[in-house]
Amino acid sequence: MLRKTEPDMTPAAPPDDDIGVPVSVKIRERVKAARKRFHSNDNIAEFIQPGELDQLLEEVTVHMQGVLDAMVIDTENDHNTGDTARRVAKMYLKEVFNGRYVHGPSVTEFPNAEHLNELMIVGPITVRSACSHHFCPVIGRIWIGVMPNEHTNVIGLSKYARMAEWIMGRPQIQEEAVVQLADLIQEKTQPDGLAIVMEASHYCMAWRGVKDMDSKMINSVMRGVFLKDSNLRREFLALIPR
């Protein structure tokens, strides 16, 4: 009589052509197959599988060590830079550029039960980013003005800060960052009007180049009634405590 054998539950080995392929290549190929962008200020979280961000950290650490070696820094004997490659890789992937690699924050929405239709301003929200030209810090503040209607979703004040942090946590230029943030808030709240003003110091100008420590960049996005109604726009700008 033949003995019944149990099915083999051993996980299948990865295909031979997948062994040794850097995780960055796998992620890039998924993005390309979906015909999506992966610019410095794009979010690619949907293409990263569980566990791959840690693998990416290891890969970036190796490349960062190569940068230090090319800069002729003796990391083997220098006690200050012995673990710098991993620290920098972790900083980029899991802190300052984390907005590229993780999904957006959950935003709890509430119905506008009281039919609020008065101007609301949130800010200043401190934001931290880095310019995509030199990877130097961009530190600033944002004010957000919302003109709701009876159909507008009401969200918690902290969620505006969470959304700003997620958008700014990528290599950015300020002009594009405020537009991305406006698009996200518009999608989540559907207001009659939306206004955003950002003021920031750029260390690519303060730390290098002309080394001007006092210059700031201010830009804005106006949508809906803020764009059409000059009185409302002036009211919003006048109420910003700058």
C-alpha positions, 0 to 999 in steps of 0.5 A, a space after each residue: 500500500 502506498 503511503 500518503 505523502 504530505 504536501 511540501 509547504 516549503 516556500 518556493 525559492 525565488 526565480 534564478 533571474 531574481 537572485 542578486 537583483 538589487 531591491 532598487 532595481 525591482 522597485 524601479 521596474 515596477 514603477 516603470 511597468 505601471 508607467 508612473 513617474 518616480 521623480 524626487 518629489 513623487 511618492 512610490 510607496 505603492 510599489 514597495 513590498 513589505 520588508 523592502 524598505 529595510 533592504 533598500 536601507 542596506 543598499 543605500 548604506 553600501 552606496 553611501 559608503 562608496 561616496 565616503 571612500 571616494 571622498 578619501 575619508 578613512 571611515 575604518 579608523 576615524 571614530 567620527 565617521 565609522 557608521 556615518 554611511 548607515 546613519 545618512 542612509 537611514 536619515 534619507 529613507 526613514 526621516 527627511 525623505 520618508 514622504 517618498 516611501 510611505 503611504 500618506 497619513 490617514 485623515 479622519 473626515 467629519 460631516 459639516 453638520 453645522 454648515 460652517 461657511 466662514 474663513 478658517 486659517 491653520 498655521 503657522 505649521 513648521 515644515 522641513 524639507 530639502 531642495 532637490 538641487 543640492 539636498 540642502 535643508 529647506 526650513 519654513 512655515 505654512 499657513 492654510 486658509 480654507 473656505 468651507 461649504 455645507 458639503 466640505 469635509 471637516 478634518 482635525 487641525 493636526 491632519 493639516 500638519 500631517 499632510 504637510 509633513 508627508 508632502 514636504 518629506 521629499 527632495 522638493 522645490 518650494 514652488 512645486 511643494 505648495 501645489 502638491 499640498 494644495 492638491 492633497 488638501 483639495 482632494 480631502 476637504 473639497 472646499 469652496 476655496 483654498 489658500 496656502 502661503 509658504 515662507 522658507 529659508 533655503 540652505 542651498 543659498 545660506 550654507 553654500 553659494 552666496 551664503 546669504 543667511 537672511 533671504 527667504 522665499 515666499 510663495 502662495 497658491 490661491 484656488 476657488 473663491 480666494 482666486 476670484 474674490 480679492 476681498 477674501 484674499 486680502 482678508 486671508 493675507 491680513 490675518 496671517 501673523 507675520 
